[in-house]
Amino acid sequence: MNILVTYYSQTGNTRKVAEAIFSGIHHNQKTLLPIDEVDNLGNFDFIFCGFPVLHHGVPPAMNRFIKSIPLGKIIAIFATHASLRGGEKAITAFFEALSLAKGQTILGTFGCRGQVEFHLLDEWMEKPQERTWAIEAQSASGHPDTADLEDAQMFADLMLHSAEHSYPHGKTS
């Protein structure tokens, strides 16, 4: 199975999680690339796609990327976000990402907290409609941390184990 771990990252949080997922993959045929450096998805059987949650959703660059994945590929999606695990913004983004993948097999998702840039928190604290979320996001300081990255490695192992048992040749079709 040829595996791609790809990501879109603005602050480095998602890149850190992508690197942890990559290190959790115990296969020889694996590649780690930011989405803007991926040029041929046809070569990969399994694709891990990662992004930061932005405004409750998937960033436009990752939106386009997911839509471009060829039919029949196996996908796992991961995201970083400042809300608590299971928070509304993260869940909304995962549903959006899942709706973008048409004709692929999505094995799972992984969400991880990520620190927000302090200047953004300051801006959001000044906006009454964003203040509650900004207060919650402050507690994401220091994430992703060691435990988050270990969870990401375990997610990679679990997804590959599922793929190998459900699709032993790395293909869904």
N, C-alpha and C positions, 0 to 999 in steps of 0.2 A: 504494500500500500504506500503510495506517495502522498505525503502530508504537507500541507501548507498552514502555517500560522501567520495570519496577516492582521494588521491593525491600523486604525487611525487614532492618533494621539495628539493632543494639543499641549498638555503640560508634562507628559512623561508618565502619568499614572497608568494609562492603558498599555504603553510600551512595556512597563515593568511587569504587568500581568501577562502580556504576550510572551515575554522572555521566560517567565516562570512556567507557563504552559509548555513552551518549547522544550525547556529542560526536563519536564515531566514526560516527554514523549521518548520512549525507548525503542526507536526505529532508526535505521540507517538513512532511509529516504525521507528526509524532513527538511523544510525550508522555513525561515523566518524572514518576513519582509513587511515593510509598511505598504499600505494598499497602493500608494502611488508608484511603487516599484514593481508591482506584479504585472507581468505582460502576457502570460499564457495560462489561463486557468484549466485548460484542457489536459494539462500534464498531471493534475492533482486529483486524487480519489477522495480525499478527506480535507475539508477546509475549516479551520478555526477562524472566525471573524470577530474582531474586537473593536469597540468604540467607546468614547465617553458619552454619557447621556447628556444631551443638550436640549434645554427647553422641553422637557418631557419626552424627547424623541431621539431618533437616529440622526446623526449629522448627515448633511446632504452627500458628502463624499462617500460615506459608507452605504447610504441609501442606494446610490448608483452602483456601487460595487456589488452589493448583494443581488440586485436585479440582474447583474451581468453574469452571475454564476451559471454555467451550463446546466441543463437538466440532468438529473440522475446523480448529482454529486451528494456526498454526505457532508453535512455541515454541523458545527457546534458554534454557538454564539456566546460571547462574553462581553461584559460592559463594566465600566467604572462609573460610579455616581456618588454624590455627596449625601444622599438620603440614607436613612436606615435601611438595612436589608429588608426586602419586601415592601419598601415604600412605594407610594403611588407613582412617582416620577419614573423610577426604575422599571416597575411593572409595565407601565404604559409604553416605555421604550422597547421592552422585550416583545410585547404584543405587536408593535409596529414592525420590528425586525422580522418576526415570524411571518407576518403578512406579506413581506416583500419577497420571501423565498418561495417561489412557485416551481414545483417539479423537482425539488430537492428533498432529501431526507434530513430532517433536523433531529439530531439525537439528544440535544440538551442545551441548557443555558447556564451561565454562571455570572453572578453579579458580585461586585466587590466595591467597597467604599473607596473613594479617592479624594484626596485633599483638593480643595478649591483655592484658587489664587486669592490672597487676602484682599487685593483691591476690588475684586468682584464681590466678595462678601460685604465689604464696606458700601459699595454701590447699592446692593440689594437691601441692606439694612435701612437705607434711606427711602425705600419704596414700600409703602404700607402693604401692597399686595404680595410682596416678596419677603417681607420681614420674618414671618414664621418659618419659611423654608431656609432662610439665611441663618437663623438661629440653629436649626437642625444641622445644617451643613458645616457649621463651626466644629461640631464634634467629629467630623471626618478628618481633622488635622492629624497628620502622621500616617495616613493610609495611602496606598496599600502598605500594610505592615508585614512582618515576617509570617504571621499566622495567615493573613490573606493570601500571600504568595504560596505558602504550603497548600492551602486549599485549592489554589489554581492548578498546582501540580497534580493533586489528587483528582481534580476535575478532568484533566487531560488523560490521566490513566484510566479513569472510569469510562470516558467517552471512547477511547481506543479499544478497551475491553469490550464494550457494547458493540462497536463497529465490527470487530473481528469475529464476534460470535453471531451477530445478526447478518453480516455481509462478509463472509470469509474471504472473498476475493476483492474486497474494497469497492464493490460496485453495487448500486441499488437497482440497476436494470439489467 
